[in-house]
Amino acid sequence: MAAKAPTTPRARRRQRGHLFSGWRKAGVINTVLIWLLTIALLASLITSIAGFRNADVPISVSSLGISTIYTGSCGRSSDVNISVHVVINAIGTLILASSNFFMQVLTAPTRENVDAGHARGDFLEIGVQSLRNLTRRAFPKLKALFWVVLSLSSVPFHLFLNASVYTVNVSTENYLIMASEAFLDGADFVVPGAGADHYDWTSSTFYDFRPERKAGAEKFVAGIAANATGWENVTIEACMDIYNDPTVPLRSHRNFVMVVQEPGNSSTVGWRTSEMRPDLPAANRSSEVNSLFLMDNMWLTDNYIQWSEAAVGMETSFTEEDELISRLKLDMDTKIMVPQFTSQPSELEALYCLVEPIDEACEVRVANFTLLIVWIVSFLKALVCLASILKFRRDEPLVTPGDAIDSFISTPDMSTAGMCTAGAPSKPRFASRGQARWNRAPEPWTTGSKPRRLSFAVPRWMWMLSYLIFALFVGIGIWLMVEGSRMQPLTKSPFGPTSQTLGHNLNVGGIRSDDMGDVHRALFANLPHLALSMSYFAYNNIVTRMVAEREFSAFGRRFQPLRVSVPRGAQSSTYRLQLPYLWSVCLVTMSGFLHWMVSNCIFPKVNIAYESFEPYAESTWSGRGLGYSTLSIFITVVICFFATLVPIFLGRRKLERDMVVAAGNSVVLSSACHAVLPPAGSGFGFGESDVGTALMQDGQQLFDERGRGRREGEECGEGQSWTTSWQGCEQQQSEPYLRALASEKIKWGVVVPNQNGYPGHLSFATMEQYVGPPQEDHWYSGGEKHLHG
């Protein structure tokens, strides 16, 4: 039920300044929401710095440092990362939605702005977020400035929001120790083992044990011999499940001992290099029994896997030949393997493995400086929203078609009188820029053979530009998916930043992402969010224009009340701008969901590897880069493709044939709202010289230099002379009636029929005034003899 309307001008002015009337109520709600979310971001930042800051992290983007909010299972860290990104994308979406509300309000013109534009022969757009309005001379520059600030502040918001939280993938180097069972009982050994491929301690093979490589290797192997019996004892099958796949980095296990013997010889203690290694120099051959057969670094770390020769540069992935089973020439049925560098023994039998368990240590981190940037941008948006509602709280912007219709009916705009057939897609009567007056000659009503559709509400250039943006966004996604599939096939790709996807690096344009700086990498990973935001802005604008046109077109089908910001009479109230709540919720949800999906497509990554020996320092195989998920990219591309089809199908819906197409154009809306006044003697005080009749005199109306009608010297009341349109005494006489008309259920159509050689008139009318729908090829304008009901 509509609220009781103020009855006096003073009461109406008081209501216009009330913070809980009209658009201001939704504005207050959005302002409170954005401030609460900004406070929540600040609280999160303070908590991150004070409670979770990790001073030991070797990488720091600022003095604020990096906070570790989770350490543990890598599978769990992936879940935590996804959950945190769901939360921050929900917060970001709500902040941007509140910002977008004010951006649309700021582009909505007031009646004064519209009148000033019409006086210059220009039009403004109503009911949509119009960039065109911002560039008009008639539009306030402060509103345009606020809009620009809200718009530009969204750029760093998109670039840094998702980059503020990221996953750290932790893996470890490891060694395979192949030895006899006597090795575990303290038997003598000589590094690097009787079956090693070489004994050159200056080679890169033994780089890990610098500076005294041989001594370091002996200490390492001795430690394993002493401790391995306390490790997990597993079968060869279970051992291969852990270590066989070269594409799976080690996270929960480190070194392992494979216990072997000569086939069927359980008394095998070791091997003599003097008997089995004629290929070695004499200095490396010995007759002493060596219980160590082989030590080999497996390099199963994320970064090593990522940049290994088998996976990078040749555009091929690992094959079965790279698996440990193939390298050892191990028969999993018989457990017999063939040594590579020895003539004797020709075969070895694998018995079991002792594997070293470790705790998984993957992390979820917060880059506090990046989060600070996000908070600063959010705070700026909150300030602008608060300033907007305080500075412009007394403004009555025409935010909905109903607001515009109410205003133009209650206070008609003389500059559009006699143009009741103006509207897309008919011949423009007001297309010429800079002209002070438009063509007011009567025109026939023609609908043409083609039906009018919702798509007519959107300018053709906007369709083309918007779908060019959509095509670029989807096209880039398809290209990334094709490129990524070479290393990460779609059928094997997990969703989002998991331990597997973090092991692959995205390199674009010949630039290796591990060579990028942290900020460069974060910006690159979040560029798709900026592109998505631009696409959403265009998408939302198209849908908003069509929904606004559908609302306007409905007045050609049935009698219905106006949906206005400040209702009176039968009018319905609204706390939304243009899109119905169902549409708004769906679009905001889609935006948030797609931003979350994009955050799972490309993401900054940190791969930390630790050495396989004490003190388990960070390895040279640690690295950073851009991870990606082919599956996430595919899902996002498919969703976006089908989403782009929705406006096309929506635009195919037919509009009313008995209604002009406004397309948000203020001139069309104004032209359609010149209601007829009651006849003389009806009790409203109008005679043959009433202003409504004067506006419609074909070829006789005079216009001043601003395009507004005036009749020089005519007296309109005792002691008063006619001045300009609706500024004299007749405005006061007619306004109560027209305001009452606008407050009823109304319909657009013929109010004065075409007859006796005079053109008819089209406008909004009540049931008592309505004659019928426009008739094909009948002429309409608004002649003096046919305006009285």
Secondary structure in CASP SS format (residue, H / E / C, confidence):
PFRMAT SS
TARGET T0000
AUTHOR 0000-0000-0000
METHOD secondary structure of the structure
MODEL  1
M C 1.00
A C 1.00
A C 1.00
K C 1.00
A C 1.00
P C 1.00
T C 1.00
T C 1.00
P H 1.00
R H 1.00
A H 1.00
R H 1.00
R H 1.00
R H 1.00
Q H 1.00
R H 1.00
G C 1.00
H C 1.00
L C 1.00
F C 1.00
S C 1.00
G C 1.00
W H 1.00
R H 1.00
K H 1.00
A H 1.00
G H 1.00
V H 1.00
I H 1.00
N H 1.00
T H 1.00
V H 1.00
L H 1.00
I H 1.00
W H 1.00
L H 1.00
L H 1.00
T H 1.00
I H 1.00
A H 1.00
L H 1.00
L H 1.00
A H 1.00
S H 1.00
L H 1.00
I H 1.00
T H 1.00
S H 1.00
I H 1.00
A H 1.00
G H 1.00
F H 1.00
R E 1.00
N C 1.00
A C 1.00
D C 1.00
V C 1.00
P C 1.00
I C 1.00
S C 1.00
V C 1.00
S C 1.00
S C 1.00
L C 1.00
G C 1.00
I E 1.00
S E 1.00
T E 1.00
I E 1.00
Y E 1.00
T E 1.00
G E 1.00
S C 1.00
C H 1.00
G H 1.00
R H 1.00
S H 1.00
S H 1.00
D H 1.00
V H 1.00
N H 1.00
I H 1.00
S H 1.00
V H 1.00
H H 1.00
V H 1.00
V H 1.00
I H 1.00
N H 1.00
A H 1.00
I H 1.00
G H 1.00
T H 1.00
L H 1.00
I H 1.00
L H 1.00
A H 1.00
S H 1.00
S H 1.00
N H 1.00
F H 1.00
F H 1.00
M H 1.00
Q H 1.00
V H 1.00
L H 1.00
T H 1.00
A C 1.00
P C 1.00
T C 1.00
R H 1.00
E H 1.00
N H 1.00
V H 1.00
D H 1.00
A H 1.00
G H 1.00
H H 1.00
A H 1.00
R C 1.00
G C 1.00
D C 1.00
F C 1.00
L C 1.00
E E 1.00
I C 1.00
G C 1.00
V C 1.00
Q C 1.00
S C 1.00
L H 1.00
R H 1.00
N H 1.00
L H 1.00
T C 1.00
R C 1.00
R C 1.00
A C 1.00
F C 1.00
P C 1.00
K H 1.00
L H 1.00
K H 1.00
A H 1.00
L H 1.00
F H 1.00
W H 1.00
V H 1.00
V H 1.00
L H 1.00
S H 1.00
L H 1.00
S C 1.00
S H 1.00
V H 1.00
P H 1.00
F H 1.00
H H 1.00
L H 1.00
F H 1.00
L H 1.00
N H 1.00
A H 1.00
S H 1.00
V E 1.00
Y E 1.00
T E 1.00
V E 1.00
N E 1.00
V E 1.00
S E 1.00
T E 1.00
E C 1.00
N C 1.00
Y E 1.00
L E 1.00
I E 1.00
M E 1.00
A E 1.00
S C 1.00
E H 1.00
A H 1.00
F H 1.00
L H 1.00
D C 1.00
G C 1.00
A C 1.00
D C 1.00
F C 1.00
V C 1.00
V C 1.00
P C 1.00
G C 1.00
A C 1.00
G C 1.00
A C 1.00
D C 1.00
H C 1.00
Y C 1.00
D C 1.00
W C 1.00
T C 1.00
S C 1.00
S H 1.00
T H 1.00
F H 1.00
Y H 1.00
D H 1.00
F H 1.00
R C 1.00
P C 1.00
E C 1.00
R H 1.00
K H 1.00
A H 1.00
G H 1.00
A H 1.00
E H 1.00
K H 1.00
F H 1.00
V H 1.00
A H 1.00
G H 1.00
I H 1.00
A H 1.00
A H 1.00
N H 1.00
A H 1.00
T H 1.00
G H 1.00
W C 1.00
E E 1.00
N E 1.00
V E 1.00
T C 1.00
I H 1.00
E H 1.00
A H 1.00
C H 1.00
M H 1.00
D H 1.00
I H 1.00
Y H 1.00
N C 1.00
D C 1.00
P C 1.00
T C 1.00
V C 1.00
P C 1.00
L C 1.00
R C 1.00
S C 1.00
H E 1.00
R E 1.00
N E 1.00
F E 1.00
V E 1.00
M E 1.00
V E 1.00
V E 1.00
Q E 1.00
E C 1.00
P C 1.00
G C 1.00
N C 1.00
S C 1.00
S C 1.00
T C 1.00
V C 1.00
G C 1.00
W E 1.00
R C 1.00
T H 1.00
S H 1.00
E H 1.00
M H 1.00
R C 1.00
P C 1.00
D C 1.00
L C 1.00
P C 1.00
A H 1.00
A H 1.00
N H 1.00
R C 1.00
S C 1.00
S C 1.00
E C 1.00
V C 1.00
N E 1.00
S C 1.00
L E 1.00
F E 1.00
L E 1.00
M E 1.00
D E 1.00
N E 1.00
M C 1.00
W C 1.00
L C 1.00
T C 1.00
D H 1.00
N H 1.00
Y H 1.00
I H 1.00
Q H 1.00
W H 1.00
S C 1.00
E C 1.00
A C 1.00
A C 1.00
V C 1.00
G C 1.00
M C 1.00
E C 1.00
T C 1.00
S C 1.00
F C 1.00
T C 1.00
E H 1.00
E H 1.00
D H 1.00
E C 1.00
L H 1.00
I H 1.00
S H 1.00
R H 1.00
L H 1.00
K C 1.00
L C 1.00
D E 1.00
M C 1.00
D C 1.00
T C 1.00
K C 1.00
I E 1.00
M E 1.00
V C 1.00
P C 1.00
Q C 1.00
F C 1.00
T C 1.00
S C 1.00
Q C 1.00
P C 1.00
S C 1.00
E C 1.00
L E 1.00
E E 1.00
A E 1.00
L E 1.00
Y E 1.00
C E 1.00
L E 1.00
V E 1.00
E E 1.00
P E 1.00
I C 1.00
D C 1.00
E C 1.00
A C 1.00
C E 1.00
E E 1.00
V E 1.00
R E 1.00
V E 1.00
A E 1.00
N H 1.00
F H 1.00
T H 1.00
L H 1.00
L H 1.00
I H 1.00
V H 1.00
W H 1.00
I H 1.00
V H 1.00
S H 1.00
F H 1.00
L H 1.00
K H 1.00
A H 1.00
L H 1.00
V H 1.00
C H 1.00
L H 1.00
A H 1.00
S H 1.00
I H 1.00
L H 1.00
K H 1.00
F C 1.00
R C 1.00
R C 1.00
D C 1.00
E C 1.00
P C 1.00
L C 1.00
V C 1.00
T C 1.00
P H 1.00
G H 1.00
D H 1.00
A H 1.00
I H 1.00
D H 1.00
S H 1.00
F H 1.00
I H 1.00
S H 1.00
T C 1.00
P C 1.00
D C 1.00
M H 1.00
S H 1.00
T H 1.00
A C 1.00
G C 1.00
M C 1.00
C C 1.00
T C 1.00
A C 1.00
G C 1.00
A E 1.00
P C 1.00
S C 1.00
K C 1.00
P C 1.00
R C 1.00
F C 1.00
A C 1.00
S C 1.00
R C 1.00
G C 1.00
Q C 1.00
A C 1.00
R C 1.00
W C 1.00
N C 1.00
R C 1.00
A C 1.00
P C 1.00
E E 1.00
P E 1.00
W C 1.00
T C 1.00
T C 1.00
G C 1.00
S C 1.00
K C 1.00
P C 1.00
R C 1.00
R E 1.00
L H 1.00
S H 1.00
F H 1.00
A H 1.00
V C 1.00
P C 1.00
R H 1.00
W H 1.00
M H 1.00
W H 1.00
M H 1.00
L H 1.00
S H 1.00
Y H 1.00
L H 1.00
I H 1.00
F H 1.00
A H 1.00
L H 1.00
F H 1.00
V H 1.00
G H 1.00
I H 1.00
G H 1.00
I H 1.00
W H 1.00
L H 1.00
M H 1.00
V H 1.00
E H 1.00
G H 1.00
S H 1.00
R C 1.00
M C 1.00
Q C 1.00
P C 1.00
L H 1.00
T H 1.00
K H 1.00
S C 1.00
P C 1.00
F C 1.00
G C 1.00
P C 1.00
T C 1.00
S C 1.00
Q C 1.00
T H 1.00
L H 1.00
G H 1.00
H C 1.00
N C 1.00
L C 1.00
N C 1.00
V E 1.00
G C 1.00
G C 1.00
I E 1.00
R C 1.00
S H 1.00
D H 1.00
D H 1.00
M C 1.00
G C 1.00
D H 1.00
V H 1.00
H H 1.00
R H 1.00
A H 1.00
L H 1.00
F H 1.00
A H 1.00
N H 1.00
L H 1.00
P H 1.00
H H 1.00
L H 1.00
A H 1.00
L H 1.00
S H 1.00
M H 1.00
S H 1.00
Y H 1.00
F H 1.00
A H 1.00
Y H 1.00
N H 1.00
N H 1.00
I H 1.00
V H 1.00
T H 1.00
R H 1.00
M H 1.00
V H 1.00
A H 1.00
E H 1.00
R H 1.00
E H 1.00
F H 1.00
S H 1.00
A H 1.00
F H 1.00
G H 1.00
R C 1.00
R C 1.00
F C 1.00
Q E 1.00
P C 1.00
L C 1.00
R E 1.00
V E 1.00
S C 1.00
V C 1.00
P C 1.00
R C 1.00
G C 1.00
A C 1.00
Q C 1.00
S E 1.00
S E 1.00
T C 1.00
Y C 1.00
R C 1.00
L C 1.00
Q C 1.00
L C 1.00
P C 1.00
Y H 1.00
L H 1.00
W H 1.00
S H 1.00
V H 1.00
C H 1.00
L H 1.00
V H 1.00
T H 1.00
M H 1.00
S H 1.00
G H 1.00
F H 1.00
L H 1.00
H H 1.00
W H 1.00
M H 1.00
V H 1.00
S H 1.00
N C 1.00
C C 1.00
I E 1.00
F E 1.00
P E 1.00
K E 1.00
V E 1.00
N E 1.00
I E 1.00
A E 1.00
Y E 1.00
E C 1.00
S C 1.00
F C 1.00
E C 1.00
P C 1.00
Y C 1.00
A C 1.00
E E 1.00
S C 1.00
T C 1.00
W C 1.00
S C 1.00
G E 1.00
R E 1.00
G E 1.00
L E 1.00
G E 1.00
Y E 1.00
S C 1.00
T H 1.00
L H 1.00
S H 1.00
I H 1.00
F H 1.00
I H 1.00
T H 1.00
V H 1.00
V H 1.00
I H 1.00
C H 1.00
F H 1.00
F H 1.00
A H 1.00
T H 1.00
L H 1.00
V H 1.00
P H 1.00
I H 1.00
F H 1.00
L H 1.00
G H 1.00
R C 1.00
R C 1.00
K E 1.00
L C 1.00
E C 1.00
R C 1.00
D C 1.00
M C 1.00
V C 1.00
V E 1.00
A C 1.00
A C 1.00
G C 1.00
N E 1.00
S H 1.00
V H 1.00
V H 1.00
L H 1.00
S H 1.00
S H 1.00
A C 1.00
C C 1.00
H C 1.00
A C 1.00
V C 1.00
L C 1.00
P C 1.00
P C 1.00
A C 1.00
G C 1.00
S C 1.00
G C 1.00
F C 1.00
G C 1.00
F C 1.00
G C 1.00
E C 1.00
S C 1.00
D C 1.00
V H 1.00
G H 1.00
T H 1.00
A H 1.00
L H 1.00
M C 1.00
Q C 1.00
D C 1.00
G C 1.00
Q C 1.00
Q C 1.00
L C 1.00
F E 1.00
D C 1.00
E C 1.00
R C 1.00
G C 1.00
R C 1.00
G E 1.00
R C 1.00
R C 1.00
E C 1.00
G C 1.00
E C 1.00
E E 1.00
C E 1.00
G E 1.00
E C 1.00
G C 1.00
Q E 1.00
S E 1.00
W C 1.00
T C 1.00
T C 1.00
S C 1.00
W C 1.00
Q C 1.00
G C 1.00
C H 1.00
E H 1.00
Q H 1.00
Q H 1.00
Q H 1.00
S H 1.00
E H 1.00
P H 1.00
Y H 1.00
L H 1.00
R H 1.00
A H 1.00
L H 1.00
A H 1.00
S C 1.00
E C 1.00
K C 1.00
I E 1.00
K E 1.00
W E 1.00
G E 1.00
V E 1.00
V E 1.00
V E 1.00
P C 1.00
N C 1.00
Q E 1.00
N C 1.00
G C 1.00
Y E 1.00
P C 1.00
G E 1.00
H E 1.00
L E 1.00
S E 1.00
F E 1.00
A E 1.00
T C 1.00
M C 1.00
E C 1.00
Q C 1.00
Y C 1.00
V C 1.00
G E 1.00
P C 1.00
P C 1.00
Q C 1.00
E C 1.00
D C 1.00
H C 1.00
W E 1.00
Y E 1.00
S C 1.00
G C 1.00
G C 1.00
E H 1.00
K H 1.00
H H 1.00
L C 1.00
H C 1.00
G C 1.00
END
